[in-house]
Amino acid sequence: MADPMKIRARLAGDVADLRVLMAHPMETGQRKDARSGQPIPPHFIQKFSIALNGTHVLEAQTGMAVSRNPVFGFKLAGIKAGDKFTITWTDNHGETRSDETVVA
């Protein structure tokens, strides 16, 4: 399983500034292994979603052109201290990761 995501949620009034670092190699399939010269197979996050207190608020699809260990940022209104964000991603190998944070 992949390393945990680093999630930061800062609250300003009722707007949360949510930043997520997803630890993932994000290989495009276009690079070659330095030792063997063989192409490195594609391995990238295909989709991710964000839930607020169990209710989906965002779903996104990504492609292989996203950098390694991508960072995504969002601003979400109507948030209060104690709300819980759950972020889940799935990659093209079927691997999945889910992490959560509580807004302080």
Secondary structure, 3 states (H helix, E strand, C coil): CCCCCEEEEEEECCEEEEEEECCCCCECCCCECCCCCCECCCECEEEEEEEECCEEEEEEECCCCCCCCCEEEEEEECCCCCCEEEEEEEECCCCEEEEEEECC
